[in-house]
Amino acid sequence: MQLIDFELRGEYIALDALLKALGVAPSGGAAKLMVAEGRVQVDGRDELRKTCKIRALQVVSVAGVRVTVLAAPSGDALANSAAAGQTSV
């Protein structure tokens, strides 16, 4: 299993956007299909919400890949979130 650490650039990232950003899914549509088919787990549970908010310390597993989501470095989370297509609340 491939282990990846993903550093947030905001408070959260949508599940489908995370899968696309990591290259696990070739497109946003493919990412949504993977989630809809029940092939994605968040913190060990099947996740069917395509745009589920993934936050720091959550673990996403799909297709032989395990992603640990890390908190954004302090100070530049808001500045970088717009450029990365991530949303902060």
C-alpha positions in Angstrom: 0.0 0.0 0.0 1.3 3.4 -0.9 1.4 5.9 2.0 1.0 9.6 1.2 1.0 12.6 3.5 -1.2 15.5 2.2 -0.7 19.0 3.6 -3.9 21.1 3.6 -3.7 24.7 2.5 -7.0 25.6 4.2 -9.3 24.3 6.8 -10.5 21.4 4.6 -10.6 19.9 1.1 -13.5 18.2 -0.6 -13.0 14.4 -0.9 -13.4 14.4 -4.7 -10.9 17.3 -5.0 -8.4 15.4 -2.8 -8.6 12.3 -5.0 -8.0 14.4 -8.1 -5.2 16.5 -6.6 -3.3 13.3 -5.6 -3.7 11.8 -9.1 -5.6 8.8 -7.6 -8.5 9.8 -10.0 -7.7 11.2 -13.4 -10.5 13.7 -13.3 -13.1 15.1 -10.9 -15.8 13.0 -12.6 -13.8 9.8 -12.1 -13.2 10.8 -8.4 -17.0 11.3 -7.9 -17.6 7.9 -9.5 -15.1 6.2 -7.2 -16.8 7.6 -4.2 -20.3 6.8 -5.5 -19.3 3.2 -6.1 -18.2 2.9 -2.4 -14.4 2.4 -3.2 -13.3 5.2 -0.8 -13.0 5.0 3.0 -12.5 7.9 5.4 -11.2 7.0 8.8 -11.9 3.3 8.1 -15.5 3.8 7.1 -17.0 3.7 3.6 -17.7 7.3 2.4 -20.5 8.0 -0.2 -20.6 11.8 0.1 -18.6 13.0 -2.9 -17.8 16.4 -1.5 -17.3 15.3 2.1 -15.0 17.8 3.9 -11.7 16.2 4.7 -9.9 17.9 7.5 -6.5 17.5 9.2 -5.7 14.2 10.8 -8.3 12.3 8.8 -7.1 9.2 6.8 -8.5 8.5 3.3 -8.0 5.0 1.7 -8.7 4.1 -1.9 -7.2 1.7 -4.5 -4.1 0.7 -2.6 -3.4 4.3 -1.4 -3.6 5.5 2.1 -3.5 9.3 2.6 -3.0 11.0 5.9 -4.2 14.6 5.8 -2.0 17.1 7.7 -2.8 20.5 9.0 -1.8 23.6 7.0 1.4 25.3 8.1 0.5 28.3 10.3 0.4 31.7 8.6 -0.1 30.8 5.0 -3.3 28.7 5.0 -5.6 31.4 3.7 -3.1 32.9 1.3 -2.6 29.5 -0.5 -6.1 28.1 -0.3 -7.5 30.1 -3.3 -4.6 29.1 -5.5 -5.0 25.4 -4.7 -8.8 25.4 -5.2 -9.4 24.7 -1.5 -12.0 26.4 0.6 -11.7 27.6 4.1 -14.6 28.4 6.4 
